[in-house]
């Protein structure tokens, strides 16, 4: 028990140290850009990993939730005079409600059927963003205003770095709390055996809906922040490729590993920047990584390393 | 005192009546065994009683309350839990965590306190852990407390399922072939465990093919055949019933 608590707090302290030390190693705007995007991806992946890794449900449509959050922050302040923070929260709420509404039919499905249904959902979001030209600007995308906090527009890489860093830290802390609580155990039970979970008094469907909504809301919040940071959004955010990228990050980092989600997100945000020449083949690279991970490191990078270290110590 | 009353329970799968108008009553604190040849409807009956499937007709009255058709997790709340014939262990957890899941309904499991890691949740986790450890001792699995469930031998997993079901604090426990695949020593241990559970005031419903175990632990026996009740009575009565011997134990058993 105390050992577990120590590990948890040790991990959080390590994350805080890495975030705090970041600016010492980030030299220019490009570096900051990659770090901020990695942080936003990590927030999405932590939620997605609770859904995929812990609860054992697949989603190939989470880019849709990310994009809806992004467009809420683009549209609501511009067209309806929302405060950017209000738009972010409204976007998160609407995405949460949408996820809740579609969870009922979708989460009754299993395995390939669930994958297909979430895939379809993502594609529908993508098409709507593409076609509702009067609202979304269509395929050309739209400009997004500044995020204002306490009457001050958030500008500059450093400010964004600290905001995303702080949010990543809080998300990680909450996810760890959840994983080490009866709720986290119930999610793992749903993954392990739905029959047994139900017979032990776990309301299986309730927990599936809960984690689906939670992961969708985290994606929406990250999407909102991305929109403000990037200053521009296009329907590409909702693309199938983006959903696959997110899943690949989770699988590479490690199923049911919060630290893995962060490692996977950072690694696969960095990789395309390092392989800029291969831009046209990005999808092939991601596909190869996904396949390679599943064959060579089926539990993902972080759990594999953790097991190796434990073996050495034992 | 009647604890469980089943009347006219019926379930068909595509024209086959797996359970066909079954009636019986279980007294509190009895070990009540259900026997019958393969395909007699025992497992279907268990799945109906534990809420994994809903009946086509009939009623289940648990301690005076009509619980017909309630889903499994709500029956667990009302004090009914079970083990599974073909193991349904959570292989993605440690043995202890498996048992802790059983205690789910008694933990601080509200979402926000869990998300914020409030002290109430940590206290609850500590209590749940201690309780689960006690149950691991109770079923004789103390050496596996820190083991990964996936690394445990088959016989231990059978007992792990029982510990997990006991963690729900059941008033009635359904055991689906707990001795299947066990060696004689393990079966003797299971025999003692079932008696102890009953002595501790939990009503036990048992489906089992190991007849030594059935004769040994049962207060009352129900014989199913083709989804219907063939006979019912005390262990000695059933053993002497020629109809039962014919249908279930086979012709040669009579000669022995």
Interface residues (C-beta under 8 A of the other chain):
Chain A: X1 X173 X174 X176 X177 X178 X180 X181 X182 X183 X184 X185 X186 X188 X189 X191 X192 X193 X195 X196 X197 X198 X199 X200 X201 X202 X203 X204 X210 X256
Chain B: X50 X51 X52 X71 X72 X73 X76 X77 X81 X82 X84 X88 X89 X90 X91 X92 X93 X97 X100 X101 X102 X104 X105 X107 X108 X109 X111 X114 X115 X116 X117 X121 X124 X125 X126 X128 X129 X161 X164 X165 X167 X168
